[in-house]
Structure formats: structure tokens, C-alpha cells
Amino acid sequence: MVIIGAPPAARGPAADMDAPQATRLRRARWRNPQLLAGVLLVLVSTVAGVRIVAGADDTVPVLVAVRDLSPGLPLTGELVEVRQVALRDAHEMYVPGPVRGDYVLRREVSAGELLPVSAVATADELAGGAGSLRLLALAVPSGEAPAGLGTGDVVDVWLTPEGEGEAELAASSLTLASAGADGTFGVSGGQTAVTVAVEATGEEPLEELVGRLVAASRDGRIYLSRLP
């Protein structure tokens, strides 16, 4: 006897739905290069911000010259401005802000330069003592100075003899507080008035030095040599 088996069951939509579906493993998000780059960027920005804030706390207010300054000028808000500067351990070398009303410049300061403590003094300090300073007008004959001398140049002042003989060095390393009407020493005929800052050195009383320079200036015996 032949047994005829039942025909195979037909596969329908329901059978397909019961079959397990193959799935692909997705890459872990923490290994995504774009995600790592974003996290790194956030970390770098955070560290940079912290360093900027910390650095701002290290700055101090310091006076800065807004133009070239000559000796003898009273220090005012028109000549300097206050800037926040990171000086670390050098802050005591510069004049802190705000501007004091009793400071006078004792030497030239260039525009943009931090104002050193050594470049200023009070009016009382300049009037007497070892750091005394006098602004002295001298009449310099034409041809008795290098061409192109200008405000801020450093010069030696020589006294030429009335007759024959050698010139005498009267004062060295003086700063020209002003030179001529336009700040430049002229070489035309006649004389040019210059203003020099004469500081006490201890080698000679300041009053005696000023007296000798004034007498030589009136006699037309002043010669200036410029220091490099």
C-alpha cells in the first residue's frame, strides 16, 4: 500500500513574518570620528577660556606714553593712558595708573613705551637733592652742532675757548627737551635756542654747572656733540 503524504503547506505572508530577520551591528557611537572631534573641540575651548580668564587676573594698570615725551613735562592724562599689562614680577619697575598730578618727566620717553619709574619724579624731588633737574635754555651758534639734531637727542655740551685753546666738556649725556621752533635744530645763520635737561651728578654742584653753561651761552661759546 502506497501512502501518499500530505502536500507541503503553502508559504504565505504569515510564514514570512515569523522568520527571524538578520540585523547588522552598528558601530559604537563613542568610536565615531566626528563625535570624538566635537568632544576634543569642546575641551580645547574650555581650557583656552580658563587660561584667558586666569591670565586676565595677572594684569596690572600701567601708564603708557601716547606720544614722545620730553624731560620737564608735567605728567597729565593727555600725555599717557592706562593699560592693563601682564608684567609678572616686573610691575614695580613701571608707574602704575591712574595718573598722579605731581609727577614730572626727568628723561625722554617714546610713544608707546611703558612709563618707567626711573623716568619720573615729583616736583619736590627735582627741586633739590641728588636727583635735582633743571631745564636750561642755551643759545647755540650756527655750525656749532651736528645737522638734524632734534628733541629727544642726547648731547654733550662743550665750552669753546674765548681765544686759542681746547674746548672743555661742561656736561655730558644731556637730553634735548626742545630744539628750535619745530623741534629740529636749524643750521641757518644766527643762533638756535635749545632746551636741555641738566641733572645733578654729584661731581659738581648743580647751581655752578648751570651758571657756567649760562655764561658760555651768552658769550656764544656753546658747542653740542650728539651721542649715538
N, CA, C and O of each residue as an XYZ file, in Angstrom:
912
protein
N       0.865     -1.182      0.000
C       0.000      0.000      0.000
C       0.886      1.212      0.000
O       1.841      1.352      0.764
N       0.524      2.036     -0.865
C       1.307      3.283     -1.012
C       0.647      4.369     -0.216
O      -0.544      4.648     -0.356
N       1.471      4.988      0.645
C       0.927      6.099      1.457
C       1.345      7.403      0.811
O       2.522      7.720      0.636
N       0.370      8.086      0.492
C       0.640      9.383     -0.165
C       0.661     10.455      0.904
O      -0.332     10.682      1.595
N       1.842     11.133      1.038
C       1.963     12.177      2.070
C       1.182     13.422      1.721
O       0.832     13.686      0.571
N       0.936     14.149      2.746
C       0.201     15.407      2.528
C       1.088     16.396      1.804
O       2.293     16.465      2.044
N       0.500     17.132      0.950
C       1.304     18.135      0.197
C       1.900     19.172      1.149
O       1.297     19.503      2.169
N       3.054     19.669      0.822
C       3.684     20.699      1.690
C       2.805     21.924      1.818
O       2.151     22.376      0.878
N       2.829     22.422      3.012
C       1.989     23.616      3.253
C       2.506     24.793      2.454
O       3.710     25.022      2.335
N       1.592     25.500      1.935
C       1.968     26.679      1.133
C       2.520     27.779      2.038
O       2.007     27.983      3.138
N       3.576     28.502      1.586
C       4.173     29.619      2.350
C       3.430     30.897      2.022
O       3.373     31.343      0.876
N       2.901     31.431      3.002
C       2.169     32.679      2.812
C       2.829     33.831      3.534
O       3.923     33.675      4.075
N       2.200     34.960      3.553
C       2.759     36.145      4.232
C       2.996     35.906      5.692
O       3.954     36.431      6.259
N       2.124     35.106      6.332
C       2.294     34.875      7.769
C       3.568     34.123      8.049
O       4.258     34.403      9.029
N       3.893     33.151      7.180
C       5.124     32.386      7.385
C       6.345     33.261      7.250
O       7.316     33.103      7.991
N       6.302     34.197      6.295
C       7.450     35.106      6.120
C       7.634     35.995      7.325
O       8.770     36.322      7.672
N       6.561     36.400      7.977
C       6.665     37.291      9.123
C       7.269     36.580     10.311
O       7.917     37.213     11.145
N       7.067     35.253     10.407
C       7.603     34.530     11.550
C       9.089     34.261     11.417
O       9.739     33.925     12.408
N       9.642     34.396     10.230
C      11.063     34.096     10.034
C      11.916     35.190     10.668
O      11.607     36.369     10.489
N      12.976     34.850     11.400
C      13.844     35.871     12.030
C      14.564     36.695     10.977
O      15.000     36.179      9.948
N      14.679     38.001     11.259
C      15.337     38.916     10.335
C      16.798     39.113     10.748
O      17.089     39.275     11.933
N      17.706     39.100      9.789
C      19.134     39.330     10.074
C      19.369     40.814     10.322
O      18.871     41.653      9.571
N      20.107     41.140     11.345
C      20.410     42.543     11.673
C      21.906     42.765     11.620
O      22.692     41.853     11.879
N      22.308     44.028     11.271
C      23.727     44.398     11.218
C      24.089     45.159     12.486
O      23.342     46.026     12.940
N      25.228     44.830     13.042
C      25.697     45.529     14.231
C      26.130     46.938     13.855
O      26.857     47.132     12.880
N      25.683     47.917     14.631
C      26.053     49.315     14.374
C      27.307     49.664     15.155
O      27.512     49.194     16.274
N      28.138     50.491     14.550
C      29.383     50.914     15.200
C      29.060     51.716     16.457
O      28.150     52.546     16.463
N      29.806     51.460     17.501
C      29.586     52.195     18.753
C      29.787     53.684     18.525
O      30.723     54.098     17.840
N      28.887     54.497     19.112
C      28.928     55.940     18.866
C      30.220     56.565     19.372
O      30.715     57.529     18.788
N      30.775     56.017     20.470
C      31.983     56.626     21.016
C      33.184     56.434     20.114
O      34.215     57.073     20.320
N      33.076     55.577     19.128
C      34.166     55.376     18.182
C      33.946     56.172     16.904
O      34.713     56.038     15.950
N      32.911     56.994     16.877
C      32.618     57.814     15.708
C      33.620     58.970     15.639
O      33.691     59.752     16.587
N      34.398     59.112     14.559
C      35.413     60.184     14.482
C      34.823     61.576     14.632
O      35.444     62.441     15.250
N      33.637     61.815     14.081
C      33.036     63.141     14.186
C      32.683     63.473     15.632
O      32.846     64.609     16.077
N      32.195     62.458     16.364
C      31.864     62.687     17.768
C      33.115     62.985     18.581
O      33.113     63.884     19.422
N      34.182     62.232     18.332
C      35.430     62.460     19.055
C      35.992     63.851     18.759
O      36.488     64.527     19.661
N      35.914     64.276     17.500
C      36.414     65.599     17.137
C      35.621     66.690     17.847
O      36.196     67.681     18.297
N      34.305     66.516     17.951
C      33.483     67.504     18.643
C      33.814     67.602     20.115
O      33.903     68.700     20.665
N      34.000     66.446     20.766
C      34.354     66.445     22.190
C      35.705     67.113     22.411
O      35.875     67.885     23.354
N      36.674     66.811     21.528
C      38.002     67.411     21.656
C      37.941     68.923     21.492
O      38.628     69.652     22.207
N      37.121     69.402     20.550
C      36.989     70.841     20.330
C      36.415     71.534     21.559
O      36.861     72.621     21.928
N      35.432     70.912     22.190
C      34.840     71.494     23.402
C      35.874     71.568     24.520
O      35.948     72.568     25.235
N      36.676     70.511     24.674
C      37.694     70.502     25.724
C      38.738     71.582     25.499
O      39.127     72.279     26.436
N      39.198     71.727     24.248
C      40.204     72.746     23.936
C      39.657     74.140     24.206
O      40.357     74.978     24.774
N      38.417     74.398     23.809
C      37.812     75.713     24.028
C      37.678     76.012     25.514
O      37.898     77.144     25.946
N      37.322     75.009     26.289
C      37.170     75.206     27.734
C      38.498     75.543     28.389
O      38.583     76.461     29.205
N      39.546     74.786     28.025
C      40.873     75.044     28.601
C      41.374     76.427     28.215
O      41.931     77.142     29.048
N      41.176     76.813     26.940
C      41.628     78.134     26.493
C      40.897     79.240     27.240
O      41.508     80.237     27.625
N      39.597     79.074     27.449
C      38.841     80.083     28.181
C      39.309     80.229     29.611
O      39.406     81.341     30.130
N      39.601     79.108     30.250
C      40.090     79.157     31.631
C      41.430     79.874     31.703
O      41.665     80.662     32.620
N      42.315     79.606     30.736
C      43.635     80.248     30.749
C      43.523     81.748     30.502
O      44.257     82.533     31.102
N      42.603     82.149     29.620
C      42.431     83.584     29.351
C      41.930     84.302     30.597
O      42.421     85.378     30.939
N      40.957     83.709     31.271
C      40.425     84.326     32.487
C      41.495     84.397     33.563
O      41.620     85.404     34.260
N      42.272     83.314     33.696
C      43.335     83.309     34.706
C      44.407     84.332     34.376
O      44.939     84.987     35.273
N      44.734     84.477     33.070
C      45.746     85.456     32.675
C      45.292     86.878     32.909
O      46.105     87.743     33.236
N      43.992     87.137     32.744
C      43.481     88.492     32.962
C      43.667     88.926     34.407
O      43.836     90.112     34.687
N      43.635     87.972     35.322
C      43.807     88.303     36.730
C      45.243     88.705     37.046
O      45.486     89.292     38.101
N      46.216     88.406     36.157
C      47.622     88.712     36.399
C      48.025     90.084     35.866
O      49.170     90.492     36.059
N      47.127     90.807     35.206
C      47.476     92.102     34.638
C      47.353     93.201     35.685
O      46.596     93.088     36.649
N      48.127     94.278     35.464
C      48.093     95.433     36.364
C      47.964     96.698     35.520
O      48.420     96.714     34.377
N      47.353     97.761     36.056
C      47.243     99.019     35.303
C      48.576     99.762     35.300
O      49.143    100.039     36.357
N      49.072    100.083     34.102
C      50.366    100.752     33.941
C      50.194    101.932     32.990
O      49.396    101.874     32.054
N      50.953    103.011     33.240
C      50.904    104.182     32.368
C      51.760    103.954     31.125
O      52.877    103.442     31.208
N      51.211    104.346     29.962
C      51.892    104.205     28.677
C      51.869    105.558     27.970
O      50.831    106.218     27.927
N      53.013    105.973     27.416
C      53.092    107.255     26.711
C      52.304    107.181     25.408
O      52.457    106.232     24.639
N      51.460    108.183     25.161
C      50.685    108.215     23.920
C      51.416    108.992     22.829
O      51.009    108.955     21.667
N      52.489    109.697     23.189
C      53.337    110.381     22.214
C      54.727    110.516     22.814
O      54.937    110.188     23.982
N      55.678    110.996     22.020
C      57.030    111.197     22.537
C      57.004    112.279     23.614
O      56.433    113.353     23.422
N      57.629    111.977     24.742
C      57.620    112.891     25.884
C      59.033    113.387     26.164
O      59.999    112.630     26.069
N      59.142    114.663     26.509
C      60.431    115.291     26.772
C      60.603    115.557     28.258
O      59.615    115.680     28.982
N      61.840    115.645     28.722
C      62.081    115.944     30.138
C      61.477    117.286     30.538
O      61.440    118.228     29.747
N      61.007    117.355     31.775
C      60.453    118.594     32.301
C      58.958    118.732     32.144
O      58.360    119.627     32.741
N      58.327    117.861     31.347
C      56.879    117.960     31.157
C      56.142    117.444     32.387
O      56.467    116.371     32.894
N      55.159    118.189     32.872
C      54.303    117.647     33.940
C      53.487    116.485     33.387
O      52.986    116.555     32.264
N      53.356    115.439     34.155
C      52.655    114.247     33.697
C      51.147    114.462     33.832
O      50.636    114.654     34.935
N      50.442    114.428     32.701
C      48.995    114.630     32.685
C      48.328    113.506     31.912
O      48.993    112.714     31.243
N      47.012    113.446     32.012
C      46.255    112.423     31.308
C      46.287    112.571     29.806
O      45.933    111.629     29.096
N      46.704    113.734     29.287
C      46.807    113.930     27.845
C      48.078    113.307     27.276
O      48.169    113.072     26.071
N      49.056    113.039     28.134
C      50.344    112.515     27.678
C      50.441    111.000     27.798
O      51.226    110.367     27.092
N      49.650    110.422     28.685
C      49.725    108.980     28.927
C      48.320    108.406     29.014
O      47.337    109.134     29.157
N      48.250    107.087     28.925
C      46.995    106.379     29.128
C      47.260    105.146     29.980
O      48.395    104.682     30.089
N      46.200    104.625     30.579
C      46.322    103.456     31.443
C      45.987    102.206     30.636
O      44.949    102.139     29.977
N      46.876    101.218     30.695
C      46.642     99.936     30.033
C      46.855     98.799     31.031
O      47.671     98.895     31.948
N      46.102     97.729     30.827
C      46.278     96.521     31.634
C      47.370     95.671     30.991
O      47.232     95.237     29.847
N      48.442     95.438     31.718
C      49.605     94.739     31.178
C      50.015     93.624     32.134
O      50.009     93.805     33.352
N      50.369     92.470     31.572
C      50.879     91.357     32.379
C      52.390     91.518     32.529
O      53.135     91.289     31.576
N      52.839     91.905     33.707
C      54.257     92.182     33.944
C      54.914     91.166     34.873
O      56.129     91.205     35.072
N      54.132     90.267     35.436
C      54.656     89.269     36.368
C      55.409     89.956     37.510
O      54.810     90.701     38.286
N      56.719     89.708     37.617
C      57.485     90.256     38.740
C      58.102     91.616     38.436
O      58.829     92.157     39.269
N      57.823     92.190     37.242
C      58.454     93.453     36.849
C      57.543     94.655     37.064
O      57.869     95.754     36.615
N      56.412     94.474     37.739
C      55.451     95.577     37.845
C      55.993     96.748     38.659
O      55.542     97.878     38.473
N      56.951     96.505     39.557
C      57.493     97.600     40.363
C      58.413     98.515     39.557
O      58.790     99.583     40.040
N      58.780     98.118     38.341
C      59.677     98.930     37.511
C      58.926    100.008     36.731
O      59.553    100.882     36.132
N      57.585     99.958     36.731
C      56.808    100.878     35.912
C      55.782    101.624     36.763
O      55.356    101.153     37.818
N      55.400    102.802     36.271
C      54.489    103.671     37.017
C      53.066    103.137     36.881
O      52.570    103.002     35.763
N      52.405    102.833     37.985
C      51.041    102.312     37.905
C      50.038    103.430     37.639
O      50.297    104.596     37.938
N      48.899    103.065     37.078
C      47.819    104.019     36.901
C      46.969    104.087     38.154
O      47.060    103.199     39.001
N      46.149    105.111     38.296
C      45.942    106.224     37.363
C      47.036    107.285     37.468
O      47.986    107.134     38.236
N      46.893    108.362     36.687
C      47.905    109.412     36.626
C      47.933    110.205     37.925
O      46.893    110.609     38.446
N      49.143    110.420     38.439
C      49.319    111.296     39.597
C      49.572    112.721     39.125
O      50.178    112.935     38.074
N      49.110    113.687     39.897
C      49.221    115.071     39.471
C      50.535    115.736     39.801
O      50.770    116.865     39.370
N      51.418    115.064     40.563
C      52.653    115.729     40.985
C      53.896    115.157     40.326
O      55.010    115.450     40.761
N      53.733    114.345     39.283
C      54.886    113.763     38.606
C      55.375    114.682     37.486
O      54.585    115.339     36.808
N      56.705    114.708     37.311
C      57.345    115.439     36.220
C      58.314    114.483     35.535
O      58.990    113.694     36.195
N      58.377    114.557     34.217
C      59.296    113.688     33.477
C      60.732    114.162     33.665
O      61.019    115.357     33.591
N      61.623    113.213     33.907
C      63.027    113.554     34.081
C      63.882    113.081     32.914
O      65.064    113.417     32.842
N      63.309    112.314     32.006
C      64.026    111.908     30.799
C      63.020    111.639     29.691
O      61.813    111.600     29.929
N      63.531    111.453     28.471
C      62.665    111.229     27.319
C      62.002    109.857     27.405
O      62.609    108.880     27.844
N      60.748    109.809     26.977
C      60.004    108.554     26.877
C      59.346    108.527     25.501
O      58.679    109.486     25.111
N      59.529    107.439     24.771
C      58.995    107.335     23.412
C      57.524    106.930     23.431
O      57.049    106.311     24.384
N      56.816    107.287     22.367
C      55.405    106.928     22.241
C      55.241    105.414     22.274
O      55.986    104.685     21.619
N      54.257    104.945     23.046
C      54.001    103.521     23.164
C      54.828    102.819     24.217
O      54.631    101.629     24.465
N      55.752    103.534     24.843
C      56.628    102.924     25.849
C      55.952    102.924     27.217
O      55.321    103.905     27.611
N      56.094    101.812     27.931
C      55.647    101.787     29.319
C      56.462    102.796     30.111
O      57.671    102.912     29.910
N      55.816    103.520     31.002
C      56.487    104.597     31.718
C      57.302    104.031     32.882
O      56.728    103.563     33.866
N      58.644    104.069     32.780
C      59.465    103.532     33.869
C      59.425    104.448     35.092
O      59.270    105.663     34.973
N      59.566    103.848     36.248
C      59.626    104.631     37.479
C      60.816    105.584     37.447
O      60.740    106.690     37.983
N      61.916    105.161     36.818
C      63.120    105.988     36.762
C      62.955    107.221     35.888
O      63.790    108.124     35.940
N      61.879    107.282     35.071
C      61.694    108.404     34.152
C      60.891    109.540     34.751
O      60.731    110.578     34.110
N      60.377    109.373     35.972
C      59.548    110.412     36.576
C      60.039    110.717     37.985
O      60.750    109.927     38.605
N      59.643    111.873     38.461
C      59.936    112.282     39.834
C      58.919    113.338     40.220
O      58.260    113.920     39.358
N      58.793    113.578     41.490
C      57.908    114.648     41.935
C      58.633    115.986     41.782
O      59.858    116.034     41.674
N      57.865    117.054     41.775
C      58.461    118.385     41.640
C      59.419    118.673     42.791
O      60.452    119.312     42.594
N      59.084    118.209     43.981
C      59.970    118.427     45.134
C      61.287    117.677     44.968
O      62.346    118.191     45.328
N      61.222    116.456     44.421
C      62.444    115.682     44.211
C      63.353    116.340     43.183
O      64.576    116.298     43.318
N      62.766    116.945     42.160
C      63.571    117.598     41.133
C      64.136    118.930     41.601
O      65.115    119.421     41.039
N      63.535    119.513     42.617
C      63.977    120.833     43.076
C      65.262    120.764     43.882
O      66.007    121.743     43.929
N      65.540    119.642     44.511
C      66.741    119.549     45.331
C      67.152    118.113     45.542
O      66.399    117.187     45.241
N      68.365    117.930     46.066
C      68.864    116.591     46.322
C      69.653    116.046     45.155
O      69.935    116.746     44.182
N      70.009    114.755     45.280
C      70.867    114.128     44.275
C      70.195    114.033     42.915
O      70.877    114.001     41.890
N      68.864    113.988     42.890
C      68.164    113.858     41.619
C      67.653    115.165     41.066
O      66.727    115.172     40.255
N      68.237    116.277     41.487
C      67.768    117.592     41.035
C      67.877    117.715     39.523
O      68.793    117.176     38.902
N      66.926    118.434     38.948
C      66.885    118.609     37.497
C      66.541    120.053     37.180
O      65.683    120.658     37.822
N      67.227    120.600     36.174
C      66.929    121.948     35.705
C      66.775    121.914     34.187
O      67.536    121.245     33.488
N      65.787    122.639     33.691
C      65.639    122.824     32.250
C      66.304    124.141     31.891
O      65.927    125.200     32.392
N      67.297    124.062     31.015
C      68.148    125.216     30.736
C      68.120    125.544     29.248
O      68.366    124.679     28.407
N      67.818    126.806     28.930
C      67.827    127.259     27.540
C      69.232    127.721     27.168
O      69.846    128.516     27.879
N      69.731    127.213     26.047
C      71.059    127.577     25.565
C      70.954    128.121     24.143
O      70.182    127.621     23.325
N      71.745    129.151     23.867
C      71.838    129.695     22.514
C      73.053    129.067     21.842
O      74.187    129.265     22.279
N      72.808    128.314     20.784
C      73.883    127.597     20.097
C      74.140    128.271     18.754
O      73.230    128.364     17.930
N      75.370    128.744     18.517
C      75.671    129.394     17.238
C      75.524    128.427     16.071
O      75.688    127.218     16.228
N      75.214    128.969     14.907
C      75.106    128.157     13.704
C      76.435    127.469     13.421
O      77.497    128.081     13.534
N      76.369    126.213     13.059
C      77.573    125.452     12.756
C      78.229    124.833     13.971
O      79.236    124.138     13.839
N      77.679    125.069     15.151
C      78.275    124.540     16.375
C      77.507    123.325     16.913
O      77.520    123.045     18.112
N      76.845    122.618     16.006
C      76.123    121.400     16.382
C      75.909    120.566     15.125
O      75.847    121.123     14.029
N      75.795    119.250     15.254
C      75.536    118.406     14.087
C      74.179    118.735     13.466
O      73.233    119.089     14.169
N      74.100    118.616     12.160
C      72.836    118.867     11.472
C      71.811    117.803     11.858
O      72.152    116.640     12.071
N      70.563    118.220     11.943
C      69.484    117.270     12.201
C      69.224    116.964     13.657
O      68.451    116.057     13.962
N      69.853    117.701     14.574
C      69.550    117.483     15.988
C      68.071    117.762     16.240
O      67.499    118.691     15.670
N      67.466    116.957     17.087
C      66.050    117.151     17.367
C      65.709    116.826     18.798
O      66.534    116.306     19.550
N      64.486    117.137     19.165
C      64.002    116.865     20.510
C      64.173    115.391     20.852
O      63.816    114.510     20.071
N      64.725    115.144     22.030
C      64.952    113.775     22.476
C      66.358    113.279     22.244
O      66.752    112.267     22.823
N      67.140    113.970     21.403
C      68.526    113.558     21.188
C      69.348    113.793     22.459
O      69.046    114.682     23.256
N      70.377    112.988     22.626
C      71.268    113.104     23.781
C      72.578    113.725     23.307
O      73.163    113.280     22.319
N      73.033    114.753     24.016
C      74.201    115.512     23.567
C      75.179    115.731     24.717
O      74.823    115.665     25.893
N      76.424    115.993     24.329
C      77.420    116.543     25.244
C      77.529    118.037     24.960
O      77.463    118.465     23.807
N      77.695    118.821     26.013
C      77.830    120.273     25.868
C      79.288    120.649     26.122
O      79.853    120.348     27.173
N      79.879    121.314     25.132
C      81.271    121.754     25.229
C      81.327    123.270     25.307
O      80.518    123.970     24.698
N      82.298    123.763     26.068
C      82.552    125.202     26.141
C      83.793    125.497     25.312
O      84.887    125.023     25.617
N      83.606    126.282     24.267
C      84.745    126.629     23.417
C      85.515    127.792     24.043
O      84.914    128.653     24.684
N      86.826    127.827     23.867
C      87.626    128.897     24.489
C      87.375    130.244     23.821
O      86.995    130.313     22.652
N      87.593    131.307     24.580
C      87.436    132.654     24.019
C      88.549    132.968     23.035
O      88.341    133.704     22.070
N      89.704    132.425     23.270
C      90.815    132.612     22.345
C      91.285    131.265     21.847
O      90.477    130.416     21.470
N      92.589    131.069     21.847
C      93.130    129.781     21.454
C      93.062    128.816     22.634
O      93.052    129.228     23.794
N      93.015    127.550     22.318
C      92.955    126.542     23.365
C      91.969    125.445     23.015
O      91.336    125.467     21.960
N      91.853    124.504     23.901
C      90.977    123.365     23.670
C      89.614    123.592     24.318
O      89.485    124.282     25.329
N      88.604    122.984     23.698
C      87.256    123.062     24.264
C      87.182    122.227     25.536
O      87.910    121.247     25.698
N      86.301    122.629     26.424
C      86.139    121.956     27.714
C      84.767    121.294     27.766
O      83.752    121.916     27.454
N      84.754    120.020     28.167
C      83.482    119.319     28.321
C      82.791    119.837     29.575
O      83.290    119.670     30.688
N      81.634    120.470     29.380
C      80.913    121.053     30.511
C      79.891    120.096     31.095
O      79.737    120.024     32.314
N      79.194    119.363     30.249
C      78.161    118.437     30.720
C      77.994    117.340     29.683
O      78.079    117.595     28.481
N      77.760    116.139     30.140
C      77.638    115.008     29.222
C      76.268    114.351     29.353
O      75.628    114.385     30.404
N      75.850    113.756     28.248
C      74.614    112.961     28.192
C      73.393    113.747     28.644
O      72.609    113.278     29.469
N      73.239    114.955     28.091
C      72.046    115.752     28.373
C      71.007    115.504     27.279
O      71.348    115.355     26.106
N      69.751    115.462     27.676
C      68.668    115.246     26.718
C      68.118    116.581     26.246
O      67.866    117.479     27.050
N      67.934    116.706     24.933
C      67.323    117.915     24.387
C      65.817    117.862     24.642
O      65.105    117.043     24.061
N      65.348    118.742     25.515
C      63.912    118.813     25.779
C      63.182    119.510     24.644
O      62.004    119.243     24.404
N      63.869    120.397     23.948
C      63.320    121.040     22.750
C      64.487    121.559     21.935
O      65.553    121.870     22.466
N      64.261    121.646     20.627
C      65.322    122.115     19.732
C      64.693    122.884     18.591
O      64.088    122.290     17.698
N      64.829    124.205     18.609
C      64.267    125.014     17.541
C      62.758    125.124     17.648
O      62.128    124.500     18.502
N      62.199    125.924     16.770
C      60.761    126.177     16.822
C      59.944    124.960     16.425
O      58.834    124.766     16.921
N      60.497    124.121     15.515
C      59.745    122.965     15.037
C      60.279    121.654     15.590
O      59.957    120.585     15.072
N      61.097    121.725     16.643
C      61.628    120.505     17.233
C      62.867    119.979     16.549
O      63.374    118.921     16.920
N      63.376    120.708     15.538
C      64.576    120.287     14.823
C      65.589    121.409     14.838
O      65.243    122.571     14.623
N      66.839    121.066     15.093
C      67.889    122.071     15.165
C      68.189    122.614     13.771
O      68.447    121.849     12.842
N      68.153    123.932     13.631
C      68.423    124.549     12.343
C      69.906    124.795     12.137
O      70.669    124.909     13.096
N      70.305    124.874     10.880
C      71.712    125.118     10.554
C      71.878    126.417      9.774
O      72.938    126.672      9.202
N      70.832    127.235      9.751
C      70.932    128.509      9.038
C      71.687    129.510      9.891
O      72.116    129.193     11.000
N      71.849    130.713      9.377
C      72.618    131.724     10.082
C      72.005    132.103     11.410
O      70.826    131.849     11.659
N      72.819    132.719     12.271
C      72.344    133.134     13.577
C      72.499    132.044     14.611
O      73.409    131.218     14.532
N      71.605    132.047     15.578
C      71.656    131.086     16.669
C      70.330    130.348     16.786
O      69.286    130.831     16.348
N      70.398    129.194     17.374
C      69.197    128.410     17.645
C      69.107    128.160     19.142
O      70.087    127.767     19.776
N      67.928    128.391     19.700
C      67.716    128.150     21.125
C      67.305    126.697     21.335
O      66.365    126.205     20.711
N      68.014    126.033     22.212
C      67.662    124.661     22.583
C      67.453    124.619     24.086
O      67.986    125.449     24.822
N      66.682    123.658     24.529
C      66.464    123.451     25.959
C      67.005    122.082     26.326
O      66.627    121.071     25.734
N      67.890    122.060     27.308
C      68.478    120.802     27.750
C      68.066    120.533     29.192
O      67.851    121.456     29.977
N      67.962    119.252     29.520
C      67.655    118.841     30.889
C      68.971    118.565     31.600
O      69.673    117.609     31.271
N      69.303    119.402     32.575
C      70.561    119.289     33.307
C      70.263    118.669     34.666
O      69.481    119.208     35.449
N      70.895    117.532     34.937
C      70.641    116.805     36.178
C      71.884    116.807     37.052
O      73.008    116.718     36.558
N      71.668    116.909     38.347
C      72.780    116.881     39.298
C      73.453    115.518     39.256
O      72.789    114.481     39.255
N      74.784    115.533     39.223
C      75.544    114.284     39.168
C      76.355    114.028     40.427
O      76.827    112.911     40.635
N      76.524    115.022     41.256
C      77.340    114.866     42.453
C      78.784    115.269     42.239
O      79.506    115.504     43.207
N      79.227    115.356     40.972
C      80.600    115.762     40.695
C      80.775    117.271     40.828
O      81.863    117.750     41.147
N      79.710    118.009     40.585
C      79.742    119.469     40.653
C      78.374    119.948     41.101
O      77.360    119.432     40.630
N      78.320    120.924     42.000
C      77.012    121.453     42.399
C      76.212    121.898     41.175
O      76.751    122.525     40.263
N      74.942    121.571     41.169
C      74.102    121.869     40.016
C      74.076    123.361     39.715
O      74.081    123.753     38.548
N      74.049    124.192     40.739
C      73.993    125.637     40.518
C      75.241    126.141     39.797
O      75.151    127.021     38.940
N      76.405    125.586     40.140
C      77.639    126.012     39.480
C      77.656    125.585     38.016
O      78.072    126.354     37.149
N      77.208    124.364     37.737
C      77.167    123.892     36.355
C      76.220    124.744     35.522
O      76.555    125.140     34.406
N      75.050    125.025     36.057
C      74.086    125.856     35.329
C      74.671    127.241     35.086
O      74.504    127.799     34.001
N      75.352    127.802     36.077
C      75.954    129.126     35.915
C      76.993    129.154     34.810
O      77.040    130.109     34.035
N      77.829    128.125     34.721
C      78.855    128.089     33.672
C      78.222    127.962     32.293
O      78.674    128.593     31.338
N      77.180    127.148     32.189
C      76.523    126.980     30.893
C      75.827    128.263     30.449
O      75.869    128.619     29.271
N      75.193    128.949     31.379
C      74.512    130.201     31.040
C      75.523    131.246     30.570
O      75.288    131.942     29.582
N      76.646    131.354     31.278
C      77.662    132.336     30.895
C      78.228    132.023     29.515
O      78.414    132.927     28.701
N      78.503    130.748     29.247
C      79.046    130.373     27.941
C      78.025    130.598     26.838
O      78.385    130.975     25.723
N      76.755    130.368     27.143
C      75.714    130.582     26.142
C      75.613    132.056     25.769
O      75.445    132.392     24.596
N      75.713    132.923     26.749
C      75.635    134.361     26.470
C      76.836    134.844     25.670
O      76.730    135.789     24.888
N      77.981    134.192     25.868
C      79.182    134.582     25.129
C      79.264    133.902     23.765
O      80.201    134.152     23.007
N      78.296    133.048     23.446
C      78.317    132.356     22.158
C      79.394    131.296     22.077
O      79.981    131.093     21.014
N      79.669    130.608     23.190
C      80.763    129.634     23.209
C      80.266    128.210     23.462
O      80.981    127.392     24.041
N      79.057    127.922     23.032
C      78.478    126.589     23.233
C      78.652    125.746     21.971
O      78.400    126.209     20.859
N      79.086    124.509     22.163
C      79.148    123.541     21.060
C      78.487    122.247     21.539
O      78.728    121.790     22.656
N      77.651    121.664     20.677
C      76.952    120.424     21.020
C      77.469    119.274     20.158
O      77.641    119.423     18.948
N      77.708    118.147     20.782
C      78.032    116.921     20.046
C      76.973    115.878     20.386
O      76.597    115.716     21.547
N      76.499    115.177     19.368
C      75.414    114.210     19.572
C      75.984    112.836     19.886
O      76.949    112.387     19.268
N      75.366    112.176     20.864
C      75.751    110.810     21.202
C      74.932    109.837     20.362
O      73.755    110.084     20.099
N      75.545    108.733     19.939
C      74.802    107.767     19.110
C      73.718    107.064     19.919
O      72.998    106.222     19.385
